[in-house]
Amino acid sequence: MNMEDRLKEAFEQEAEHLHAPHGSADTAMRRGRRRRASNLIGGAALVLTLIGGTAAGFQLLGTSEDPGPNELASSTESSQPADESVTVTSNAGVADFVWERATLPKPEGTDVWNIQVAARDGGFVAIGSGYTPRSEEPGERILVWESPDGIEWSLTASALPFDGRIDTLLNTGDGFVAVVRSFDGASDSTSLYFSADGTTWTDGSADLGPLANNQHLWFVGAASGNGTTVLAGTIQTEPPEPPVVLEEAGLVLQLDHFQETFTVSDLATGEVITVISSEAIYGRGPAVYGPDGEEIVVLSEDVLEAAYQAGFEEVLVVEQDGIRVEINYLEHTFVATDIASETVVASGNEDDLYQAPRIVVVDPDTNETIVDMDIDEYYRAQDEAYGEIDGYFPQSELVLLASRDGAKWDRVDLPNDVGEEINVSGVGYGPNGFLVSVNSYGPDRAELNVWRSADGLTWEPFSPGGSNDPVEGPIVSDGKAYYRLSYNNRAGIARSSDGVEWTVVHEPGDRGTYYNSLASGGLGIVAVGQHSEDSYGPPLVIAKDGRTLMFDTENGRITVTEDATGEVLTTIELDVYQLEAPEQIIEDPENGTITITDVDGTVVMEFTEDDAMAASEQADYEYEYLPPESAVAFSPDGEEWFTATSVGLDVAWAQNVAVGDEAVVIVGESAEFYADQQYGSGGEVTVELESGSGYGTETTLVDGSTVTTTIAADYSPTTYVWVGRPR
C-alpha cells in the first residue's frame, strides 16, 4: 500500500469512528488501532506533529501536487470499457429540488441511532436502534416509524429488547436485518434478525463459530432478490501487541489488550516476574492526587455515569471511597473532601484530575519496585517496538451469509484468501443477480475483487473490466442496471448493465465534492454527499531566539527567517505524502524537540513539541471554519444526470437515503451541531441547554476574549429527516 493509501485509510478509519454508534465494538477496535495507523504514516506523522492536527493541517493533506484519492481531472472520459448506450452527463444541468426538514418523534429520554429508511407502498418506513438509560426495561430496542410523505412521521412500534446489543441495522431493499451481539463472559456471539416491515422480526442463526478475544466481526451490507437475502461483512483478527523491551531495566513488558493485563518478564531468562492489570493505564477515569503526587482516589466509570444520569447544573458531585469530589465545569475547578472529617484533601484546576498515569510494577517476591515510568515513556518504548516490525496489520477474511427465510443463515464457502485488510465496499441485487465488491489491501497494492451470484447461494469471482482499483460506496439497481459510487479513485457514479463492464455516468464538476450515499426508487437515482470549498488556515508561526519559523499550509512551505535582518535562513518544500520526513527536519522523540537545519546541516532553529502545539492552537483559533455544504446528484433514468439544488438541506452526514415515487428522504445529522463546535476568533458560541441537565464551560482564547458555551448533557448531534421533491 503506498503512502497516499495509508493516509487515506488512517483518516477514513477516524471518520468512521466519529460516525459509529457510541460504544460499539467497531468503535473500540478502531480506537485501539489509531496509534498503529499513525505509526504507518511515518514522516507524515511528523508533519502532523508540527501542525498539531489542526483544521488547517487536515486541509494540508489535500494540497500535494499529486492528486489525492478523490481529486478529479476535469475530463469525464472513462478509462474502462464503456456501455455504448450510456454517455457521461455530469454537466447536464441543474435539477431544482425543494427540501424540507422533519424530526422523528421518539420516546422521552431515548437516544436513537443507526437509522435506516426505505420506500414502502407509496410512503416510507424507518427503523432505528433506541436506548433509554432510565427505562424500567433497560436494553436496546427497535423503533419503527411510518410516513405517507416523508414529512409527517408517526412512531408505530417499539419492539421488545433483543437479548444483547444491536450492532447494526441494514436495509436489504426488501426488508431489514438486525445484527445483535451478546457476550457470555468469554466471547462474543452474533445473532441475526430479519424483518420485512421493521415490526415483526424472525430470529435467525448462523454457525460462525466462537470468536476469540482478538477477533471482531461486523456486517456492512445486505441485499435481497430472487427469494434470498445476502449479508456480507468481515472477520478481523488483531495481531498480538509487540513486546516492549526495557534494556536498562532488563525487563520485557507484554501488553494484552483483550485480557487487560501487563506481563512483566526477565529479559535474560524469559521468566515471568508478575502479571498486573492494565486498567490503571487504559480506560481509567479522572483521579485525585495529594500534594506529593500520591493517588487518593480514582473515580470509576460507573460512579461518574451515575452522577451524570442524575443530572446537575454547574457542579458535578461524586462520592467514592469516602471522598467527595465536586467538579465545577463552569470555573474549571475541583475540590476533594474527606467525607468523615469534612477536611479538604485536594483542590485545584479540573485538568489536574487528568494527569498522565505512571506504570509502576512491584516484584511480588522482593517487594521491590522494578518499573516506574510515566505513560509517555512507555509510549516511546512501544513506538520503538512497533518500528522493529515489518508491517503490523490485522488479518481479515470475507464473511458471506445467505438465507431464504430469515431464520436459517448459511455461510457461503468462498475460496478467498485471508488478507491484511479486507472490507466490503458494496452489496447489491440487480438484473444480473447479486454483486458483492470487496477491497483487499496488501503490502504492495490495493485490489478490487467482485463476486457474482444468480441465487445468492452459488458464487463465482470475476474482475470488473479495465481496472482493479478499489471502489467505495454501495451498489444499487434500478432494475435495468447497477450503479455504484466512484471509479479509479475518482468521486462519481458508475453504471453497468451486467456488473462486469462499468461506465462513469456522472462526475461532480469540482474536486471538492464527493458522495457517500446512493439509492434508487420510483423517482430515479440519487447520490448524496458533501461539497467543501478549498480553504487553508493561516500560517503557523513559531518565534524563538530572534528567529521566526513560518509554515504556509497552502503550499506546504516552511521558512526560517532572521528577525533582525529579514534574511531567510532556510526554506523547506514539504510533501506530506512522502514516507520519511525531509532531512532538514530532525525529531527527537525522547526529548520532545524538533530541529530545523539548512541544506548544509547547520541548525537554524530548535523548538519543542509544546511550542509547535501552541502555534497550532493559535492558528486554529484564527482559522475561519467553512462548514461543508450538501451535494446531491439526481437522475430520473440513470442516463441523464443533474446536480440537484440543496437549499434547506443542512445535513452534515447522510446516514441513509431512500427514493420514493415522488420524493427523496435523507436521514442524517444536522450541520448545525458541527458548526456550533467551531470556535471563531473571539466569537460567541451557544448551544441550547436541555432543561435540568447540562453544564457550562468557559474558555479564554489567545486574543483575550472569552467564549462561554452551554452544552447539553447529551453531547451529540440530533438526527433529522430531510425530504426533497423536484420543483
N, C-alpha and C positions, 0 to 999 in steps of 0.2 A: 504494500500500500504506500503510495507516495505521500509527501508531506502535506499536500493540499487535501488529500482524502482524510488524513489523520486529523487535521484541524477541523475539517467539516464534521467528521464523526464525533469528535470530542464535544463540539458545541451543539450538535444535534442531540446528543445524549443529555446535555444540560437543559436544552429546550424541552425535551420530553419530560425531564424531571419537573420542570416548572408547571407543566400541564397535567401531570399524572395525579390521580386521586391521592389525597393525603394519607400517608401510612401504608400505601400499597407495597407489596413485596418487590415489585419492579422498581419503585422509587428507592427503597432501601438499598437494593443491589446497585443501582446506578450511583447512589451517593458513595458507596464503597469503592466504585470503580473510578470516581472522579480524579483521585490523586494519580492513579495509574495512567489515565488518559492524559493528564498534564505532563507526566514524565515522558510520554511518547513524543510530545511536541518538541522536545529538545531545545535548540536555540531559540525557537519562537516563544517558549515559556519564559525565557529571559527577557524578551521584548515585552511580554505581558507583565513581567515584574516591573519593568521600567514604567509602564503606563498604568499599572495598578488595576487593570481590568475595568477601566472607566468606560463610560458611554463612548467617549472619543476613541478609546482603544479598540473597542469592538468594531467601530466603523473602519478602523485602520485595516482590519483583516480583509476588507474588500478593495483595498487601494493598490494591490500589487499590479504590476504591469501585465502579469499573466491573468487571464480571465478566471474568476472563481467558479465554483461548482454550478451556480445558477446564472452566471453572466452570459448574456446573449449577443450574438452577432446581429447586425441589422438585417441580414438575409433571412428569408423564410424558407429557403430550399432545404429539403431533407436529404441527408446523406445515405438513406436506406432505399431499398426498392419500394416504389410507391404504388398505391392503389390509383390507377389512372383515372378512375371515375371521380376522384376527390381532389380538390385543389386547396392550397393554403389560402385562407381568407382572414388573416389576422388583422387586416385593416378594412374589413367590410363596412365598418361604420359603428354607430353608437345606438344601442337599444335603450329607450327611455323607460326606466323602471321607477315605480313608486314604492317606497319602503316604509313600513310601519313597525314599531316595536311593541311587543306584548310581554307580559310576565306570566310564568307558570305558577298557579296557586300551589301552596304546599302547606302541610300541617305545621302548626306553630312550633318553633324551636327546632325544625328539622333541617339538616344540611343535605343538599341534593347535588349529585354529580353524575358523571358517566351517562349523560342523556343521549338517547338515540331517537330519531324521529323518522317516520315513514308515511308515505301517502297511502290512504286506505279508503275505498268506497266513496270517492268524491271528496273526502276530507283528509284529516291527518290524525295519527296516533303517535304519542311519545311515551317512552318509558325511561325511568331513571332510578338510580340507587339512592335510597334515603336512609338517614340515620338520625335518630332523636336521642341526644345524650341523656335527657332526664325522663325518658319514657319508662312506663311501668313494664313494658316488654322490650328490654334492650336488645339490640341486634339490628342488622341491616334488613331492609325490605325493598321490594319493587314498588315504585309509584307509577301509576298509569294515568295519562291524560288523553283526552279526545277533543278534537276541534273540527267544526264543519268547514272553517275557512282559514285557520291558522291564526286568527286574531283572538277569538273567544275560546278559552280553554277551560275545561272542567276536569277536576281530579275524580276519576271514575272508579279507581280501585287502588287498594294498598295490600299487596299480597303479604301473607304471614312471613316472618323472618325465615331465611334459609338457615340450615344448620352449618354455619360458617360465615365467611366474609366474602362479599361479592367482589370479585377481582375485576371483571369487566362485563359489559353488555355489548352484544354485536347484533347489527341488523343484517339479516340474510337476504333481504329482498322479498321473501315470502313469510317472514316471521322474525323471531328474536331468539338469541342464545344467551344464557347467563352462565358465566364461569364462576364457580364458587370454591373457595379454598377453605380447608379445615386443617387443624393442627392437633394431633393426638399426644403431644409431648415429646415425640421422637422425630416425626417427619410430617411434611405437608401431604395432603391428599386433595385431589381435584374432582369435583362433581359438576355435571353438565345438566342444564335445564333448557328445554325448548318450549316456545310458545308461539302460536300463530297470531295471537292478538295482544299479548302482553299481560293478560289477566289470568288465563288458565295455563299452568306450567306442567310439563312432563318431566319427571325425574329421570335423568339418563345416567348411564355408567359407561366407563371406558377403562380398559385394562392398560394403564400406563406404567404400572409397577411403582414401587416406592421410590420417592425422590430422596436423595441424600441431602445432608445439610448444605452442601456446596453446590446444589443443583437448583435451578429456577425454571419454571415452566410458565409460559404465557402465550395466549392466543390473541392474534391481532386481526384476523379477517374471517368472514364466513359468507357463504352464498348458497342459494337454493335453486334447484331446477331439476326437471325430469324425475320428480319424486324423491330426490335425495338432497340432504343438506351436508355441506362440506365445511369443516372447521380447520383452520391452518394456524400454526404457531411454531415455536421452537423450545427445545430444552437446552439450557445453557449450563455448563459445568465450570465453576470457578476454579482456577488452579490454586494450590496452596500458597500462602504467603512465603516469600523467600526468607531464610533465616537472617537475622541481624547479628553480625559479629562485632563484639566489643573486644578488640585485640588487647588493649592495655589492661582491661579487667580480666581477660582470659575467659570470657563468657560468651554464650550464644543465646539470644532471645528468639523464641519461635512463637509468633502470634497466630492464634487460631480464632478468626472472626466468628466462626459458627459455634464453637464451644465457648467463646468469650473467655479465653484463657491465654496466659503467657507461660510457656515452658522455658525454664532457665537451666541451661546445661553447661558443664565444664568444657571449654574449648579443646583442651588437650585430650581428655578421655571420653568425651561424649556422654558422661554420666549425668543424669537428670538430678539437679540440686533441689529444685522446688517448682511447683506449679501454682500460679497466682491468677486471680480473676482480673480480667481486663476492664471490668465495669468502671473502675476509677479513672480509666484513660478514655474510653469511648462511651458516649451516651450519658455521662454524668451531668448532673444539673448544677445550678449555682451553689457555691459553698461559702460559709462564713469562716474567716480566719482571724486568729488572735493577733496581738501586737507583735509577736515574734514569728509570725507566719504559721503557727500551729493551726491545724484544722479543728474547728469547733463542731461544725455540723455540715453535712452535705444534704441539700434539700432533694428529696426523692421526686420523681416524676408524678407518682400517684398523689402525693400531698399537694404539689403545685397544681395539678389538674383539678383536684377537688376544690381548691381555693378559687381557681379561675371560674369553674362552673357555678360556684356560689354567687359570683358577681361582686364587683367592687367599683368604687368611684375612682379616686386617685391613688389610694394606698392599698396594696395587696398585703394581707396579713396571713402568715404561715406559721404554724406551730409544729415542731418536731423535736423529739428527744429532749424535751424540757427547755427548748429555746424558742422564743417568739421572734420572728423576723418580719419587720414591716418595711416594705419596699415602696417608696414614693416615686411613681413613674413620672410625675409632673416635675419634681425637683431633682430627679436622678440621684436620690439618696436612699440609704437604708439604715435601720437601727436594729440590732440584735440584742435581746434582753433575756436574762435568765429568769424563767417564769417563777421559780420558787422564791428567789430573793428580790425580784424586780430590779436586778442590777444590770446595767448596760455592759455587755461584754465586748461589743464591737459596733462600729458605725463608720460611715464614710460614703464614698461615691458608689452608685449602683454598679459601675464597671468593676469595682473591687471584688464583687461576688463571682466574677468570671475569670479568675486568674488561671493561667496555664497550669495544668496539673503536673506533678512530678511522678516519675516511675521510681518507686522505692521497693527494693527486694531485700528481704532479710533471710539469711541462711537459717532454716529451722533447727539445725543441729547445734550451731555455734552461737545463734542469736546475733550474728554479725551482719551489718549492712553491707551487702556486696554490690548493689546498684543503687545509685541516687542521681538521677538525671531529669532535667525538665523535658517536656514533650517535644520542644524544638530540637534538642539534641538527638532525641530518638528519631525524629523525622529525617534529620540529616543522615543518620546511620542507615535508616530504612531506604533513603534515596540511593545511597551507595550500593545497597544490596540489590535494588532494582536495576541499577546501572550495570551490574555484572551479569544480568540475564539477557540473553539474545532473544528478545521478543517475549512479551508477557501478555498473553491473550487467553480469554476463556475459550473453551471448545463448545461448539453448538451443533445441534442436529435438528433437522426438519421433523415436525410432528404434523401429520395429516390424518384427520378423522372423518368418517362418513357415516351417516345414519339415514334410514328410510322412515323411521317412526319417531325419532327424538328420544327414544328410550334406550336403545342399544347402539353404541357407537363403536365402530370397528376402526382400528388403526391400519392405515394403508401402508404396506411394507414397500417403501421406495428405496431403490439401491443408491441412495445419495451418500456422498462422502461426508464424514464429520469434518467441519471446517473450523478455522479460528473464530470466525464471526459469520453467522448466517442470520438473515432476517427476511421475513415475508413482507414483500412490498405491495402485493396486490392479490386479491381473490375475487373471482367474478364468474358469472354464468351468462352465456350468450349463444349466438347462432351455431357455434362450433363446439358447444359443451362448456365444461369447466376449464378455467385457467387459474393457475397459481404461479406467480412470479416470485423468485427467490434471489436475493442478493447475497453473494458469497464473497467475503473479504479474506484474502490470504496475505502472506508476507510480501508478495511481489505485485499483485494486481487485484482488482475487484472485478467480479464477473456477474452476469445475469443468467440465471437458468430458469426456464419455464417448463411447467408440467401441464399436460392436457389430458382431459378425460371426458368421454361422452356420457358416462353414467355416474361419475363420482367414486367408483369403486376400482376400476381398472385404469391405470395412468401410464402415460408414456412421456419421456422427456423430449424436448426439442428446443432449439435456439431460435430466437427471432431473427429475421433476415437483416443482414447489413451491419449488425453491431452486437457486441456482447457487454456493453457498458451497463452499470446498474441504473435502475429507474426507481422513482419514488411515487407513492400515492396509490390509490385504489384503482381497481378495474371495474367498469360498469358497462352496461349494454343497453341499447335502445331496441333490441330485437333484430336489428339489421346488421349491427357491427359492434365491436368492442371499442372502448375508449379508456385511455389511461393518462396520467399526468407525467410529463417530462419525457425527454428522449435525448440521449447523448449528453447528459448532464445539463440540459437546457430546460428552462421553465417553459411549459406549454402543454398542449394536449395533442396526443397522437391517436390515430384511428386505424383499426384493422378489421377487415371483413372475416378473417379466418383465425386471428390470433398469431399468425406467423409473420406476414408482411405488414409493416406499420408505416403510416404516413403522418407527418406532423401537419395537423389541420389548423392549429391556432398557436401563435406565439404572442405574448404581450409586446406592446410597442416600445418598451424600455426595459433596461436591465434591473430596475428597482422593483419589479413586480414578480410575484411568484404565487402559485396556487397550492393549497394543501387539502382541499375537499372537492369531491366530484360526485355528481348524482345525475340520474336521468329519470324522466317521467313523461306524462302526457303533454306537458308544455314544451319539453325539449330537454336539452342537456345544459347543466350549469356547473361552472367551476368557481370556487370562492377562495380568495387569498388576501394578500396584502400588497400595498404599494408604499414604498419608502423613498423619499427624496434623498439624493446624495447629500450628506451632511457631515461635516467634520468639526470636531471640537477645537477649542483654542489650543495654541501650542502649550506644551508642558515646559515649565521653566524651573530650573534649579540654579540658584545664585549662591556661590560659596567661594570664599577666599579670593575675592576680587575677580572672579570669573563667572560666566553665565552659560549654562547649557540650555539649549532650546531644542525641543523635539517637535517638529512640524508633523502633525498627524495626517495632514492631507497628502503630502508627498513622501512621508517616511524618512525625512532628512533630519539628522542630528548635527548640530553645530555647537562648538565651544568657543566662546569669544572672550578676549581680554577686555575687562571693563574700562580700564584707564585709556587704552589706545584704540579700542574697537577692532583690534586685529583678530581675525578668525584663525584660531589655533588648529582646528581640525574640522573636517566635515565627513560624516559617515552616511552613505546612502543605504538605507535599511530595507531588507526584503524579509518580511515576516514569514515567508514560506520556506526559507532555507532551513536545513536541518540544524546547522550549527550557528551560533552567534558569530558576528564578524570578529576578526582577531583584535580589533581595536576596542572591543567591549569585553572586559575581564570580570567575571563574577567570582567572589569569594564567599560561598555559602556559609562557611564556618564562622566568619566574622561579620557576615551580613553586609558586605561592602561591594560596590561596583566601581571599577576603574576604567577611565576612558583615556586612550592614548592617541597620538598622531600616527601617521603612516610609518614613521621610523621607530615606533615603540616608546617614544617619550611620553610619560604620564602628563596629561594636561588637566585632569580633574579626577577626584575621588569623592564618592558620596555613599551614604548608607541607604539601605532599603527604606528606612523611615523617611529619609529625605525624598526619595522617589515617591513614596506613598503620599507625603504632604503635597508635593507638586501635582500628583494625580488628583487628589481631593480638591485642590484649588481649581484645576481645570474642569473638574466635574461640576463644581458649583457655578462656573461661568458658562457651562455648556447649555446651549439653547435646545431643549428637547423638542423634537418634532415627531409627534406620535404618528405611526403609520396609518394610512387610510385603507379602507376596504377596496378590494379589486374583485370584479365579477366578470366572467366571460359567459356568454349565452349563445346557444344555437338552437333554432327551432327544429332542425332536421339533421344535425350532425355534419352538414357540409358548409353552410354559410354561418360564419361566426361573427359575433358582435361583442364590443365592450359595453357592458351594462352600466348605466349611471348608478351611483351609490350614495346619493344624498339621503341622509337619515339612517344609513346603515353603519352605525358606530360600533361594529363588532371588532373586538381585538383579536379573538381567536375563535374560528369556526370549529366547533366540536363535531357537528353533524349537519347534513343538508338533505332535504327531501324535495322532490319536484312533483307537484300535483298536476291536475289538468289545467288549472288556471293560475296557480301561484307557486312560489318558491318559499320554503320555510327553512330558516337557518337557526340552529341552536348554538349559542356561544357565550363568551364572556364580554362584558361591556368594556369599551375602550376607556370609559370614564375612570375606572379603577386604576388602570396603569398610568393614565395622565396625572392623576392625583398623587402618585408616588414620586413624581419627578419634582425635585425642589429647584426652583428657578433662582436667579441671582437676587437674593433679598426678597423674593416674593412671598406671598402668603398661601399656605396650603390648608384646606379644611376638608375633613371627611366627617360626615354627619355621625353623631353619636347615637347608638341604639339605646333606648331607654333602659336604665338600670344596669347596663353592662358596658364596660369600656374603660379607657384610661386616656390621659393626656400626656403628651411629650413636648418638651421644649428644646429646640435645637438652635444654638448660636452659630451663625455662619461666619466664614472667614472675613467677610466685609463688615462685621459688627452688627448686622441686622439680626433679627430673631424671627424664626418661624415657629408658630405654635400649631401643632397638629393634634386633632382629637380623632382617635382611631377606635372603631368598634372592636369589641372582643372577638367577633368572628371576622378575622382579618383576611378576607378572601373576596374574590370577585363575585358579583351577582350574575347568575345565569339568566339570560333573556331569550326570547324568541323574536326573530325578525321575519316579516312577511313581505315579499316583493311580488309585484304584478306588472306586466308590461302595460304602459300607458296607451 
